[in-house]
Amino acid sequence: MKPASLGDQLREWRVRRRMSQMDLALDSEISTRHLSFIETGRSKPSAQMLGRIADCLEVPHRARNALLLAAGYAPDFQERALDSDEMAGMKAIVEHVLRGHEPYPALAVDRHWNMIAANSAVNILTKLAAPALFEPPVNVLRIALHPEGLAPHIVNYAMWRAHILHRLDLQIEASADPQLAALREEVAGYAVEANDNAVGTVSSIAVPLVLDTVAGRISFVSTVTIFGTPVDITLSELAIEAFFPADAESAALLAKLAAK
């Protein structure tokens, strides 16, 4: 397929961000006429101007490269595999963060929610899912919502499903990633009998993940960590999700399991 023109890409991002040409022109400090000429292909912006426009539109690294290439410039951001020699230091940081979170589960995912790394405590979750779901690439949202995954064990499944779909909606809105849109359609279509018998003590503050395990009921809340100043595409799209016990009973049970 022929790549979209620079003007088409800019227009799509502007519409996605719900900005008029005047709004974007004011924010990026160019004239509305000049921006109109760029969108129609009658004018070519400098790389610096294009970067300023992309900043105003909050365009992700991967899409910024596409804008630069469409304008005839070299891309700004490289994409290195996490297991490459150049990324060894970053990979070590990720693994250090994951190990440091034990005895609680933590995992690292890419932009499509494929698991990149995990600590040993994640076994508490993965033991509840069918082995077939761990064929590479291992997608944590499939594991969470699939009928053969965690879904039958999630006490507040309806709430957790709505939370995951909302997060996906925000990501799709921010990134315009078609693969994420396809993933959302897939997981939203899983046929699982929903139940919401217990939502945990923190339900009015954060959405918990309440699981019935062989060892007993465990309630988690999660946090997401991203790198603050990445200039590599892989690193900019990597996130670490760490789960914490949502109540004293869950903390005691997790400590007991870790001791074993």
N, C-alpha and C positions, 0 to 999 in steps of 0.2 A: 504494500500500500504506500502511496505517496505521502510523505510527512505533511502535516498541516503547515500552512504558511505562518510566518511570524504574526501577521495581522490577525489571522484566524485564532491563533493560540492566545494572543493578548486579549482579544475580544471575549474569548471563552472564559479566561480567568477573571476579567473585569465583571462579566455578567454573573459568574459564580460567586464573586465577592459582593455582588449587589451594589456596584458602583457605577455611576454615570461617567461619561467621558469627562464632564466638567469636574466631578469629584476627583477622579484619578489625575487629571491634568493639574489641579490645584495641589494635590498631595505630592506629586512628583516634580512640581515646579517647572512645567512646560505649558505651552499654550494648548488650548482645546483643539485648535486647528492643526497643530503639529501632531498631536496624538491621533486625530482623525486620519491624517495622511499616513501615519505609521500603520494604523489598522487596515487601511485600504491598499497598502503597498506602494503608495506614491512617495514615501519618504523612508529612509533607513536610519534608525537611531544609532548613536555611538554605543559602544559596549558599556560605557559608564552610565549613559542615560538609560539603557535597557536594564542595567542592574538596579538603578533607582526605581524604575517602574516596577520591577519584580519585587523589590523590598516593600513597596506600597501595597502590592497585591498579595504579599506573604506567600510567594510561589516557592514550593519545596525545591531542594537542591536538584533532584532528578529532572524536574520540569524546567528549572532554570537553564540547565544544560541544553534542553530541547529548544528553548527560546534562542539561546546564543547560536546554536548550530543553524537554526532557521534563518538567523540574521547574517550568517556567513562568518561567525566568529568561532574561535576554539572554545570548548567547554571549560568552565571554571573549576568543576569538581571532579575528582577521580573517584572510581569505585573499585575498591580492593576487597578481596575475599577476607573474611575474618580470620581464616586459618593461614593466610599468607604471611611471609616473613615480615613484611612491612607493618602488619597489624598485630604482631606478636605481643607488643606491649599493651595494646588496647584489649586484646583477648585475655591477657593475664589480669587486667583490672576487672573485667566482667566476671571471670572465675573467682577472683578474690571477693567481690561483692556477694556473689551467690553463696560461697562457702561461709562467709561471715554472717549470713542470715540464718544459718542452721541453729537450732533444730526446726526452724519454720521453713516452709516451702518457698522457693524462689526460682524463677526461670527467665531466660532471655529469649526474645522473639524478634523476627524481622518484620518488615512492613506488612506482610501478608499473614502475620500471626503463626508463622512456622517456627517451631522451637529450635533455637540455636544451641542453647546450653541450659543446664538445670543442676540444682544441688541434689544431694541424696534424699532430702526430706520430701521432694516431689513424689517419691514412691508412695507416700500416703495417698496421693491423688490418683496416680497412674495405675495402682493395683485394682482400682474399681472399674477400669475400662477394658474393653476387649482388645486382645493383642493385635488384631487386624488394623486398629486405628493408629498403631505405631509404625506402620510402614512409611518410610520416608517419601515425601516430606511430612513430618509430624506436625499437624495443625492443632493448636491448643483449643481453638474455638470449636472445631469438630469434636474433639475429645469432650469438651464441656457440654455440648448440646445434643450430641448424637444419642439415639436410643440405646446404643450399646456402649456408650461412654459413661460420663458422670451423671447424665440426666436422671436416670432412675433413682440415684442416690441423693439428689439435691432436694432438700426439704422444701425450699422456697423457689422451686424451679421457675415458675411464671415470672417472679420478680427478677431473678438472675438472668433469665432469657431476655427480658425487656431491657435490662441494663446493658447486656452485651450488644444487642441490636442497636441501641442508642449510641454506644461507643463507635460501632461500625459506621453508623450514619454520619457522625461527626468526622471520622477519618475520611470517608468518601467525599464529604463536602469540602474538606481541606485539601485533599490530594487529587481528586478526580481520577482515582485509580480504578480501571475497569475490572481488574482481578479481585479487588476488594468488594466491588459491587456484586460480582458473581458469587463470591464467598458468602456475602450477606443473604443473597437469594437462596443459596443452598441451605445454610443453617436455619434460616427462617422457615424453610419447608419441611423440617424434620417433624415427624409425627410422634409426639411424646405426650403422654397423659400428664397434664400439669397439676401440680399441687402446691399449696402455699400454707402448709399447716403451721409453720413457725418461721419467723423472719429474724429472730435474734433480738438482742437487747439494744443494738445500735441502729435499728431500722430507720429511726427518725433522723439519724445523723449521716449514715453512709449505708450503702447497699451491701449486706453481708452475703457470703457464700456459706450456706448451712448444709453440711454433709452428714449423712448417716453412714458410718464406716463400721467395719467389723469390731473395732475397738470401742466404738461409741459415737455419739454425736459431737461434731466439731464445727464451730462457727469461726469463719475467717473474715477479715477485712483486708483489702489489698491497697498497695501503693504502686505507682509507676514511676520509674526513674529513667531519664534520658540524659545523654551527654549534652553539656551546656554549650560548647563551642566547636561542634564538629565541622570539618571542611572536607570530609570524605562522605560519599553517598551512603555507603554501608553503615557507617557509624551514625549518621544523621537519622537513619531509619530504624535503628536498634533500640529496643526498650526492655527494661528489666521490671518484671512484675513480682513484687514480694508480698507474701501473705503473712498476716499477723493474727494471733488468736483474738477473737472479738470479746471474750469473757474469761473469767478466771478458771472456769471449768475446762474450757478448751485449752488454755495454757497448761494446766496441770496434766491433761491427757497427752498433749504433744510432748511434754517433758518426760512423761512416763514411757511413751513410745521411743523417744530418742535414747533413753537409758537402756532400752532393750537392744 
